[in-house]
Amino acid sequence: MADDGSAQSAATWPLVKFSFQVKWDDAEFIFQEVTGLSSETQVIEYRGGSSPVYSTVKMPGIQKFSNVTLKKGMFKGDKNLWDKYNLIKMNTYKRATITISLLDESQAVAMSWTLTNAFPVKITVTDMKSDGNEVAVESLELAHEGLKIAS
């Protein structure tokens, strides 16, 4: 008899990646794609001068966070990303808390990641081709000082 999945626990199914939300402070923004949610720990290599071993010891060093890129379709009159980007003045931008949440099948938050002290560093307008038929997409790149996960 074929297994219809009814006996399987709901917790054993992996989440899908196409249902997510982005909250910038208290406002929700709609994006097509979010990339760059990653953290990396730099490696420190050290060898004491009197060490009998001819190799280095590796230790964890400073954590680095990659920039996060948000992409969305362009709509006539929609300047929200440009408005956020144009607020930048030399080191006077109000840094934001941005929460990116992966949603489950009932649209409830299943997991979320929070960017600390985020600010825009690059905005890119769509490329234009006379023979193309794709949607015009703009992107905003964010730098931040921390990535925290909550589930």
C-alpha positions as CSV (number, residue, x, y, z in Angstrom):
1,M,0.0,0.0,0.0
2,A,1.3,3.4,-0.9
3,D,2.2,5.9,1.8
4,D,0.0,9.0,1.5
5,G,2.1,10.9,4.1
6,S,-0.8,11.2,6.6
7,A,1.2,9.4,9.3
8,Q,4.2,11.7,8.9
9,S,4.8,14.5,11.4
10,A,4.4,18.0,10.2
11,A,7.8,18.9,11.6
12,T,9.6,16.6,9.3
13,W,8.8,18.4,6.1
14,P,11.4,21.0,4.9
15,L,10.3,24.6,4.5
16,V,9.9,26.1,1.0
17,K,11.9,29.1,0.1
18,F,9.4,31.0,-2.0
19,S,7.3,32.3,0.8
20,F,8.9,35.0,2.9
21,Q,8.5,38.6,4.2
22,V,10.8,41.5,4.8
23,K,10.2,44.1,7.6
24,W,12.2,47.3,7.6
25,D,11.7,48.8,11.0
26,D,7.9,48.6,11.2
27,A,7.1,48.6,7.4
28,E,6.7,45.5,5.3
29,F,8.3,45.5,1.9
30,I,7.6,43.0,-0.9
31,F,10.6,41.5,-2.6
32,Q,11.1,38.9,-5.3
33,E,14.4,37.7,-4.0
34,V,16.7,38.0,-0.9
35,T,20.3,36.8,-1.1
36,G,23.4,37.1,1.0
37,L,22.2,35.9,4.5
38,S,25.5,34.6,5.6
39,S,28.1,34.9,8.3
40,E,31.7,33.9,8.3
41,T,34.3,33.6,11.0
42,Q,37.8,34.6,9.9
43,V,40.6,32.1,10.9
44,I,43.6,33.3,12.8
45,E,46.7,31.2,12.2
46,Y,49.4,31.3,14.9
47,R,52.6,29.4,15.6
48,G,54.8,30.0,18.7
49,G,58.5,30.4,18.0
50,S,59.4,27.6,20.3
51,S,56.8,25.2,19.1
52,P,58.2,21.7,18.1
53,V,55.4,21.3,15.6
54,Y,56.1,22.8,12.2
55,S,52.5,23.9,11.5
56,T,50.2,26.6,12.7
57,V,47.4,26.5,15.3
58,K,44.1,27.7,13.9
59,M,41.7,29.8,16.1
60,P,38.4,31.5,15.4
61,G,38.7,35.2,14.8
62,I,36.4,38.1,13.9
63,Q,33.0,37.4,12.5
64,K,32.1,39.0,9.1
65,F,28.7,39.4,7.6
66,S,28.1,39.6,3.9
67,N,25.9,42.3,2.3
68,V,22.3,41.3,1.8
69,T,20.7,42.0,-1.6
70,L,17.0,42.6,-2.0
71,K,15.4,42.4,-5.5
72,K,11.9,43.5,-6.5
73,G,9.9,44.3,-9.6
74,M,9.7,47.9,-10.7
75,F,6.3,49.6,-10.6
76,K,5.3,52.9,-12.1
77,G,5.6,55.6,-9.4
78,D,7.1,53.3,-6.8
79,K,10.2,55.0,-5.4
80,N,10.4,53.4,-1.9
81,L,13.9,51.9,-2.4
82,W,15.2,55.2,-3.8
83,D,13.7,57.1,-0.9
84,K,15.5,54.8,1.6
85,Y,18.8,55.0,-0.4
86,N,18.6,58.8,-0.7
87,L,18.5,59.3,3.0
88,I,22.2,58.5,3.2
89,K,24.4,61.5,4.2
90,M,28.0,61.1,5.3
91,N,27.7,58.7,8.3
92,T,24.3,60.2,9.4
93,Y,22.0,57.5,8.1
94,K,19.5,56.2,10.6
95,R,20.4,52.5,10.8
96,A,17.6,50.1,10.7
97,T,16.6,46.7,12.0
98,I,15.5,44.5,9.2
99,T,13.8,41.2,9.8
100,I,13.6,38.6,7.0
101,S,11.2,35.7,7.8
102,L,10.6,32.4,6.1
103,L,6.9,31.6,6.2
104,D,5.2,28.2,6.4
105,E,2.2,26.9,4.4
106,S,-0.2,28.9,6.7
107,Q,1.8,32.1,6.1
108,A,3.0,32.1,9.8
109,V,6.6,32.9,10.5
110,A,8.6,29.6,10.7
111,M,12.1,31.1,11.0
112,S,13.5,34.7,11.0
113,W,16.8,36.4,10.6
114,T,17.4,39.9,11.9
115,L,19.9,42.3,10.4
116,T,21.4,44.7,13.0
117,N,22.2,48.3,12.2
118,A,21.5,47.8,8.4
119,F,21.9,50.6,5.9
120,P,21.7,50.7,2.0
121,V,25.1,50.8,0.2
122,K,24.1,50.2,-3.4
123,I,21.0,50.5,-5.6
124,T,20.8,49.1,-9.1
125,V,18.2,49.8,-11.7
126,T,17.2,47.1,-14.2
127,D,19.1,46.5,-17.4
128,M,17.2,47.4,-20.5
129,K,17.0,45.5,-23.8
130,S,14.9,46.3,-26.8
131,D,14.3,42.6,-27.5
132,G,13.7,41.4,-23.9
133,N,10.4,40.4,-22.4
134,E,11.4,40.1,-18.7
135,V,10.0,42.1,-15.8
136,A,12.1,45.2,-14.9
137,V,13.8,44.4,-11.5
138,E,15.6,46.8,-9.2
139,S,17.9,45.8,-6.4
140,L,19.1,47.3,-3.1
141,E,22.2,46.1,-1.3
142,L,22.4,46.4,2.5
143,A,25.4,46.4,4.8
144,H,24.8,45.4,8.4
145,E,26.7,44.7,11.6
146,G,25.0,41.5,12.8
147,L,22.8,38.5,11.7
148,K,20.7,36.8,14.4
149,I,18.4,33.9,13.9
150,A,15.2,33.3,15.8
151,S,12.8,30.4,15.2
